[in-house]
Amino acid sequence: MRQIVSEIFDPATRYEFEPATPSDIVRALQIDAKFEELELGLVDGTVAAVAERRGVSRVLTADRADFNVIRVGPRYQRALTLLPSTDGRPDPAGTALLGVTRLLQAHLPTRLRGCDG
């Protein structure tokens, strides 16, 4: 956790928190259905949907198992790059979408939080 926090605040990297829109929630449900065997749920599906909408390929997450498998885009062809990298180095290039699920859960309406597995 300390590594992630230090990377978030490292001036050599850029992270953004992007609130979900209603259309992101709809797309999250579609992504969840497409990858039904993973049981992604609303939160992980929404992180993927927001990344897809923003055209962001780098996502900060601790959930490597699910995010290594899912693909985004109209034909589900684009993989996401997961941060922090497994080699422990910060990612200096581009913008990473801050996909920490607890932050996202804090911004979802209470009635939707229970939908996440």
Residue pairs with C-beta under 8 A, 6 or more apart in sequence:
3 84
3 88
4 60
4 62
4 84
4 100
7 13
7 60
7 83
7 84
7 90
7 91
8 15
8 60
8 98
10 90
12 90
12 92
13 90
13 91
13 92
13 96
14 94
14 95
14 96
15 60
15 95
15 96
15 97
15 98
16 95
16 96
16 97
16 98
17 98
17 103
18 50
18 54
18 97
18 98
19 107
20 28
20 46
20 49
20 50
20 104
20 107
20 108
21 53
23 53
24 46
24 49
24 50
24 53
25 42
25 46
25 49
25 112
27 45
27 49
27 52
27 53
28 42
28 45
28 46
28 48
28 49
29 42
29 45
31 40
31 45
31 48
31 49
31 52
31 70
31 72
32 40
32 41
32 42
32 44
32 45
34 76
35 66
35 69
35 70
38 66
38 69
38 70
39 117
40 48
40 66
40 70
40 117
41 115
41 116
41 117
42 108
42 112
42 113
42 115
42 116
43 101
43 104
43 105
43 108
43 113
43 116
44 63
44 66
44 67
44 70
44 101
44 116
46 104
46 108
47 59
47 61
47 67
47 97
47 99
47 101
47 104
48 59
48 67
48 70
48 72
48 80
49 72
50 56
50 97
50 99
51 57
51 59
51 72
51 80
51 97
51 99
52 72
52 73
52 78
54 97
56 95
56 96
56 97
57 78
57 79
57 80
57 81
57 94
58 80
58 81
58 82
58 83
58 91
58 94
58 95
58 96
58 97
59 67
59 80
59 81
59 82
59 83
59 96
59 97
59 99
60 82
60 83
60 84
60 96
60 97
60 98
60 99
60 100
61 67
61 82
61 83
61 99
61 100
61 101
62 100
63 101
64 82
67 80
67 82
68 82
70 76
70 80
71 77
71 78
71 79
72 78
72 80
81 91
83 91
83 96
84 90
84 91
85 91
105 113
105 116
